[in-house]
Amino acid sequence: MRIKADLQIHSVCSDGSMGGEEIVRRALMRGLRAIAVTDHNT
């Protein structure tokens, strides 16, 4: 079974442009089943 995932996402806590809720909303819109927020220095 394959799972669509993005295992390297940065939030506004490092060099990303989205907060947690926006990350989850966009992941669901893209059909992702798994995500990993990998912020720098947190």
KAWO-V164650 format. One record per helix or strand of 3 or more residues. SS is the DSSP state (A for helix, B for strand). FROM is the first residue (numbers start at 0). TO is the last residue. If there is no record, write none. Layout:
SS:FROM:TO
SS:FROM:TO
//
This chain:
B:4:8
A:19:28
B:33:36
//
